Amino acid sequence: KVQRPTALRQCLLDASVIMAGLRIIEKTPFWNGDLLEVFDGVAGGVVQELDFRHEARNAETFKKSLDFLGYVDVPVVLDSYLRRRVLVMEWIKGRHLSD
């Protein structure tokens, strides 16, 4: 998995447009929540997920959480290739859940 060079910039631009819209919505008499606070939490998570090292840690946590099942596997991250914008994992041959 290789991240596009402009991914972070695009996410930040998109977020600024969304925030402008939320500011308008929050000024209407029909809204009584804090949309900007909710969006801030979501946006922080998106930016964090753009760092594939974080995604690799999540994969390991996910794998450990499913170990008790015995029949579900999660690909191992190949750490020697892991970078902020590059994630390489082993190939696992298996079948789709719908099969």
N, C-alpha and C positions, 0 to 999 in steps of 0.2 A: 504494500500500500504506500503510494507516494503522494504526498500532499501537493497541491498546486501552489506555486510560489506566491500567488496573490490571495490565498484562502483567508488568512487572518484579516488582511485589509478589507476584503469583500464583506466578511462577517461584521466588522466594525462599521462599515458604511451602511449595511443593512440595518444594524442595530440603531444607528442614529436616525434613520428614517422611521423605524418603528417607534422609537422614543418620541419623536415629534408628533406622530399620530396619537400616541397614548396621552401626551400632554393635552392635546385638543379634547380627547374623550373625557379626561378627568375634569375638565372645566365645565362639562355639561351638567345640568341638574339631575340627570338620570343615573349618574354613577356615584357611588359612595365608597369605593374601595381604593386601594393603593396599587394601581396597575404598574407604575414605574418600579415600585419595590419588588413586585413579583417578577417583572421582566428582568430586573437587575440580577436576581438570583438565577434565572434561566440563562441569561447572557454570560454570566460568570462560568457556568457549567459548560457552555458551548466553547468558550475560549480555552478552558482547561482541557477539553477533549481534543482540541486542535494540536495539543502536544502528545504525540503518539507514545511517548514514554509513559504518560499517565494511562493511556489506553492499555499498554502492555501490563502495567500493574493491576489494572482492573481485570484483565484476562486471567491473571494468576489467581486473584481473589475469587473470580467466578468459577474457575476450575476447582479450587478447594471447596467451594460451597456445594458443588455437584458430585464430589468424590463418593459420597455415601450411596449414590444411585448405582454405581458400578457399570452402567451401560452408556453413560454420556461422557464424551470426551471434548476437550477444548484444545485447540492447537497450541503447541509450545512456541513461545516467542524466541526467535534466533537473536540473542542479545548482541552478538558481534556485529549485526547489521542495524540494530536499533538506533534511531536518531529522533530528534524532535519531529522531523517531517517524513521519516521513513519507518515503516513497520513491516518486518518479514516474519512470517510464521510458517511452521511446518504444514505440509499437506496431509490431511487426514482423509482416507478413503472410507466412505460410509454410505449410508442411504438417507434419503430425505424422510422427515417425520411423516409426511403424507403417504409414503409407500407402504 
